[in-house]
Amino acid sequence: MRGGAIFSPELVYDKATVKINVLDQYSENLRLASQKVNVKVGEAEAVETDLTDGEGSVAANLAKGIHKVVVLSGEKEIGTFNIEAIDVTGQPDEYKLIAKDTTLDINPLLTGEEAKNTLAMDVKAYVNGVEVALPSNLIAKSSNEKVAIVGTIESAKATVTAKTAGQATISLYTKDGDLEVKVFDIEITVENTTPQIEKLAIKDGKDKIVLANGTEVNAASIAAKLTVGDDKLDAKLESDIIDGDNFVYSENDGKVIVTLKDEFGGKIFIFDVEIEPEA
């Protein structure tokens, strides 16, 4: 058995967690479900440490500077490496917004895991390259709220919500009273893969929409009489396709104006409407 190691500080100055990877002769993590080694950090006494599949960790109190870590199997030295303890007190000197994917999609037909209309970015703060707890004075802003908006930072995350296709910059700021200082930028792209509807027709090829007497003329009753020619889209005609805020019915003219939502192309269609007489 021979030793190697990866040092991953949680808090480096004063306290640290030293992570150990013990490797076999093939430079792979030791293939033992349970194993014990002794780990000596700096001048401290060796600490018996449990390994699982070759990985373990030991806590240490460290002074600022370089410290030697010795990994032993019993009394036999199997590996050494150095770690540097640095001062992480004071205000962070670096911030980041981290996202696995910076492309969003406003397509409302995408649901579940396929949906990409929101993005939760990790918010990180560092001192001398070491991650530290986030200060409470961070805010995030979008350069173009027509394209995307960003909420307040919660649980070290900033959630971006897509609005329309385009590009925006999400910026991280420190805030002190009225003073806001930008500390990080990340570019995002919002796509629109929603089908662009060019044609809206009356079902059964009729030349006008006929409603039963007493039926309220609204987006729902009109949508029930229309087709896009696609079963999936027809099922969402009212809820996701028609812009209810811009639905217009003129009783005097016997016409309705149906406007599609912008993501579906935003086209406007006018249909004749007839209300059946009372029986």
Salt bridges, closest charged atoms under 4 A:
ASP24 OD2 - ARG31 NH1 2.47
ASP50 OD1 - LYS36 NZ 2.37
ASP101 OD2 - LYS116 NZ 3.40
ASP122 OD1 - LYS157 NZ 2.36
GLU131 OE2 - LYS124 NZ 3.28
GLU180 OE1 - LYS141 NZ 2.59
GLU180 OE2 - LYS175 NZ 3.39
ASP185 OD2 - LYS182 NZ 3.71
GLU198 OE1 - LYS267 NZ 3.43
ASP240 OD2 - LYS236 NZ 3.47
ASP272 OD1 - LYS255 NZ 2.42
GLU274 OE1 - LYS208 NZ 3.21
